[in-house]
């Protein structure tokens, strides 16, 4: 496998006074499903367009399988781009839309039919060859757009928020199908989205972007549980950020005081005693239980008590907001997801919380 199949080297792109891409470098392995994730205006689509050839960088180089592609027109790069709008030809059938590129190359009919049949099979479109786009569902139209993009034999596919026009249930179905097809074909995919669920569920690697810069590149697991900074932690899913003071840092890991508790986090370095830091915990990393009528909650080992201020039933889990007193004069409210809700409704009133310190991550406190 070529670990640097696609390379962006020090890419900068400006539009008047706005720096859309600020000296970005990124390597993408062959066969990887790489997602560019970030809020609107962060530069993710601009970066993809540099590779596709629809825009040229002001400085920096782009390499595809060892070949510098700066200055090449899009049709010579072999990097088809599927947009949010499917852009199917409304007057052409499914067969005609998929075969359009091969027909332009004047491919002989037997080879053309064989290629189209392969795409129809791959994208579950058999029997729809004579239908027009208006006779297809949104998901079927999206599959036609994928098939048309890949029929020329390209090994790279660029996708710019291609599922955003689909309803929620269909979006999940198509993304699962697309991921399976990508794995079976072994193609390299760059996928642009601002949807964290899409990024986490589909990707081999995720590059999180902000204001034209890459904040972190990593696997979905790393991005979710081990974010590199506060922006990534807060952007990718709900998060609890607990201010702490470091009391010890050495071979045993990091020791800090939080909410009158002394907690040790193994394997953490780069902090000094007395330094302010943040404990990061995802909502599902906290266990919630109704507090017993009598008895006190232990305030050691990641345990504390609180009061439910609000809850939201989301079907497969209940999300709670629990007030746990104050920290540094500020009200502390934790967000907790209970994946095993009871059939009698949500918990209310006083509760006991247990932190899963194995999933606790430590971040630098940002000014």
ROLO-526057 format. One record per residue (C-alpha): residue in one letter; z, x, y. Coordinates in steps of 0.001 Angstrom, whole numbers, plus 500000, padded with zeros to 6 digits. Layout:
// ROLO-526057
aZXY ...
//
This chain:
// ROLO-526057
x500000500000500000 x499121501217503486 x502413501046505425 x500538501392508725 x497634499074507985 x497847497654511513 x499248499781514336 x499972499012517940 x500656502288519758 x502253502119523209 x500439498932524217 x500804497872527850 x499106494842529378 x499547493520532913 x498317490382534619 x498549491065538367 x502246491773539000 x503402490514535598 x503848492979532734 x503009490901529654 x503350493808527202 x505590496730528073 x504759499859526036 x504911498113522645 x504611500020519366 x504573498206516026 x503364499060512516 x502475496343509988 x502087497159506262 x499118495931504269 x499758492542502649 x502688491807504972 x503417488415506507 x504547489518509979 x505835486956512443 x505975487513516201 x508910485369517304 x510150484668520792 x510368482193523661 x507360481101525705 x506057483874527928 x507511486733525891 x504081488262525138 x503627487378521460 x500238485637521862 x499066488350524265 x499857490999521643 x497928489103518970 x494937488719521296 x494810492497521725 x494249492875517984 x491755490011517829 x489681491562520606 x489939488674523075 x491769490942525507 x492001494706525933 x495195496664526664 x495552498491529969 x496862501443527997 x497640502261524378 x495686502131521131 x495220499643518290 x494375500784514750 x493241498697511807 x493343500500508451 x493107503851510241 x490223502830512518 x490745502593516279 x489426499188517342 x489850499345521127 x486661498125522772 x485182496516519664 x484108492872520091 x486007490282518034 x483230489756515484 x483332493438514530 x487079493584513886 x487422491267510889 x490531489650512335 x489885485863512515 x492275483948514737 x493317480339514016 x494652478567517076 x497028475662517550 x493949473479518065 x491888473654514881 x488524473733516763 x486587472217513850 x483055471084514556 x483391467272514660 x479739466657513688 x479966468881510592 x481391468050507171 x484136470033505493 x481482471962503557 x479521472717506726 x482606473777508696 x483833476142505991 x480399477649505345 x479493478064509015 x479989481844509166 x478066482485505952 x475216480272507109 x474957482293510316 x474572485390508141 x471850483545506211 x473715483931502917 x471702482718499961 x472636479262498729 x474102480201495300 x476444482789496837 x477315480419499683 x478154477571497280 x480304479895495184 x482265481100498227 x482820477570499529 x483932476373496090 x486465479182495973 x487867478224499383 x487989474522498445 x489972475414495351 x492298477814497171 x493139475362499949 x493307472223497803 x490260470606499429 x488148469799496355 x486453466412496626 x486513466447500434 x483294468410500952 x481382465529502563 x484157464291504841 x484120464807508592 x487182466109510500 x487988462606511786 x488382461482508171 x491025464153507428 x494754464266508013 x496207466922510307 x497260469034507336 x493801468801505751 x492151469812509019 x494454472806509200 x493473473862505671 x489784473646506622 x490465475925509598 x492211478449507314 x489355478320504801 x486709478804507504 x488607481826508829 x488890483537505423 x485560482762503745 x483959485922505143 x486280488020502992 x488574489269505756 x491863490830504739 x493640489969508013 x494443486496509346 x495897485835512804 x497682482523513339 x498774481313516784 x501313478495516278 x498932476756513838 x501422474155512600 x502820472911515899 x500612469790515922 x501882468593512534 x504854466308511990 x508071467899510709 x507696467064506998 x504025468041506845 x504761471248508733 x507183472302505986 x504653471457503257 x501800473378504900 x503897476449505665 x505028476666502038 x501439476280500884 x500195478885503360 x502828481388502226 x501844480934498577 x498158481402499428 x498916484533501456 x500795486034498523 x498099485148496004 x495277486583498147 x497263489621499276 x496023489298502852 x497886490591505920 x499021487810508239 x500287487982511812 x501880484682512746 x502962483671516263 x505706481080516692 x508776480187518719 x510185478225515746 x513024480168514111 x512914478111510904 x509224478912510415 x509831482599511004 x512791482843508623 x511181480812505828 x507731482434505774 x507999486062506826 x508288489433505155 x509041490947508556 x509882489454511953 x509400491071515360 x511581489326517943 x510151489618521468 x511518489136524970 x509761489735528294 x506982491836526806 x509224494008524653 x510179494043520990 x513926493581520655 x514136494027516861 x511913494308513798 x513367493491510405 x513431491210507396 x514521487585507904 x517876488505506360 x518393491414508774 x517316489410511803 x519622486518510928 x522753488279509683 x522421491705511356 x520817491152514786 x520438494297516873 x521619492744520121 x522963489632521775 x519524488195522578 x518384488262518937 x521705486856517737 x521556483943520153 x517823483201519841 x517624483098516043 x519786480145515074 x523199478919516184 x525854481595516524 x529549482084517246 x530297485089519454 x533956486074519501 x535168488650522061 x537336491372520530 x538895494692521469 x538292497619519131 x541584499164517988 x540259501629515437 x536970503144514318 x536601505630511506 x535944506059507812 x537356502632506940 x535016500918509377 x535856499075512562 x539215497466513234 x539616494970516048 x542013492374517345 x540759488830517700 x542858485758518489 x546091487612517616 x544583488738514311 x543760492252513183 x540473492251511261 x538727495200509598 x534941495229509176 x533809497912506697 x530724500048507276 x530587499627511064 x530258502666513320 x529252503464516889 x532345501992518568 x535399503603520194 x539032502408520352 x539609500270523427 x535957499234523640 x535039495567524105 x532834494150521342 x531678490841519901 x532255489463516424 x529200487432515391 x529415484680512779 x526832482061511842 x528114478455511604 x527793478370507798 x530041481458507542 x533143479435508469 x534840477041506036 x536437473936507543 x539149471773505949 x541368468980507185 x544771470371508056 x547620469405505752 x550266467120507311 x552889469817506902 x552792473572506786 x551380476156509152 x548004477854509037 x548123481569508348 x546859483602511300 x545754486585509266 x542748487432507139 x540352485399509260 x542272482100509221 x543135479884512165 x543576476261513169 x541809474056515666 x540846470531516636 x537476468830516095 x536034467806519449 x532625466609518226 x530570466338515037 x526931465621514208 x525694464418510820 x522377466097509980 x521878464855506420 x522239467987504342 x525161469208506430 x527594468213509196 x527892470363512306 x531353470512513897 x532528471770517256 x536135472909516936 x538395473942519824 x540601476856518811 x542644477486521934 x541741480087524533 x540638483712524580 x540974485742527775 x541607482545529700 x538442480859528410 x538318477912526040 x537189479005522583 x535014476523520664 x533501477426517296 x530428475787515773 x530769475197512017 x528245473856509498 x529709472124506444 x527016472071503748 x529125469867501460 x529947466804503564 x532124464112502066 x530775460607501521 x533569459101503633 x532353460602506890 x533201463655508949 x536562465357509271 x538427464647512487 x541583465816514224 x543386469023513309 x541585471373510912 x542000474728509212 x539241477337509451 x538543480338507241 x536126483025508428 x533933484720505818 x534468488261507093 x531849489576504635 x529220487954506871 x530836489089510075 x528634491309512272 x529745493395515257 x527721493624518460 x528130495628521635 x529566493550524463 x526881493317527135 x527778493381530812 
//
